[in-house]
Amino acid sequence: MQGLDVVFGTAVDVMPAAVTFLTALAALISALVSLATAKNQSIMVEASLWPDFSRRYKNDDMSEALQALVKWYHARPTDFVEEWDRLLKQDDAHAKLLDRHRRIVTLYFMDIANLYKDGMISKRFGRFVANQAGLNVFYGKLRQ
């Protein structure tokens, strides 16, 4: 099948052009399938992470940590961080406990931020798991 067509004034063999077109079409389909697979994989990763984040946020340690940090903050709204830091430097037991609480809350939210930054979760999922009451405590004072 050696048909000849005239394209822009030159003779073109139809068969190589058809093969090239079909190859390009196959590459396009492959790219679209890859995108769909990547999206599904992302959904699967997020679905597997949700129980862990839910369990971490709802456990007794997180509850105790958030309550202790909020109580400490409300008792000292103007010098929350400074007083904690001063007592921590004096090796105060209560300040050490507050530091443990701070780490529990901070690690929860930083894990979400790092997973998003590394492209392992979507922004939507990150907001979903971070949309907890503790986020106000975390951004309000803990990151200082």
Secondary structure by P-SEA (a helix, b strand, c coil): cbbbbbcccccccaaaaaaaaaaaaaaaaaaaaaaaaaaaaaaaaaaaaaaaaaaaaacaaaaaaaaaaaaaaaaccccaaaaaaaaaaaccaaaaaaaaaaaaaaaaaaaaaaaaaaccccaaaaaaaacccaaaaaaacccc
